[in-house]
Amino acid sequence: MPAIECRNLSKYYGDVRGIEDVSFAVEDGEVFGFLGPNGAGKTTAIRTMLGFLSPTSGGATLLGHDATDPVESRRARERIGFLPGDPGLDRDRTAAAFLDHQAALRGESSREDLVERFGLDESRRIGDLSRGNRQKVALVAAFMHDPDLLLLDEPTSGLDPLLQEEFAALVRERVDDGASVLLSSHVLGEVAALCDRVGVLREGHLVAVESVSDLRSRGGKQVRVRVAEDVDRSDFEVRGIMNLRVGEAVSFTWTGEYDSLIDLLSGYTVRDLDVVDAPLEEAFMTFYDGDVPEATGSGGTGEASGDGASTGVAAESGGDAR
């Protein structure tokens, strides 16, 4: 049984589309990445799955519980850790008082370890904490009851690089212990390092579900070639070439087949040639430049059809079409 299963999930705010016809599954023990810019529908999808928003149509199950049934949804949330993108922490409480309240709802078996691990001073008033320290409070609340499923919306926002590494290590440990994770982020390096598969949202539609390696293949290869002859730029303005730059060397992003690249270069005396993977950012942007392209690899591993809790799914909050 998948940890999360969405079936044609749609949410409209009046006439404004949040998400439409979103279908995917997160398997047990999987880290699934939700990719998309602000406004793509990531936050709306998560809040609808958690039962904080009522779907316009479609449905979802979390840990086998029907997310559209209030009683079932509450039962699921007892076993879920939720970190919203903008945690609504009570600024007048101390971190300790806030975490005590969360612990009374779901437990705190890992609280002491997490507080020490993230260097959180629980005695301080939340309103006096920096953005990064408030994020630490939210992370501890989401993880401290050892949930079976984690839904994390921009989890490393405000964290310094060392704490981002600590967060990544924590996610890997929890997955090793059997947890499943839905990680919503626009930090592509974080997604590439942690996720098994990704779902890409564009304007409320899930336009692809595939492995990180297949997503990367959409970005093609970065090619830098130096040749003996003078280069006519028009010779390289062909299908499969993007971001062309002609100078002492010719550099471009190649999204075609290797045989075609070899044919193209065969007309020159090649002095030097570098071919490396394009950054994941380039692969990601292919989903926002017109039609969605095919991956250049072997194909994806899945298909696409189409007051929030302050932390740890303690309470509800409003949503927007994010």
Buried (B, 14 or more C-beta within 10 A) or exposed (E): EBBBBBBBBBBBBEEEBBBBBBBBBBBBBBBBBBBBBEBBBBBBBBBBBBBBBEBBEBBBBBBEBBBBBEEBBEBBBBBBBBBBBBBBBEEEBBBBBBBBBBBEBBBBEBBEEBBEBBEBEBEBBBEEBEEBBBBBBBBBBBBBBBBBBBBBBBBBBBBEEEBBEBBBEBBBEBBEEEBBBBBBBBBBEBBBBBBBBBBBBBBBBBBBBBBBBBBBBBBBBBBBBBBEEEBEEEEBEEEBBBEBEBEEBBBBBBBBEEEBBEEBBEEBEEEEEEEEBBBBEBBBBBBBEEEBBEBBBEEBEBEBBBEBBBBBBBEBBEBEBB
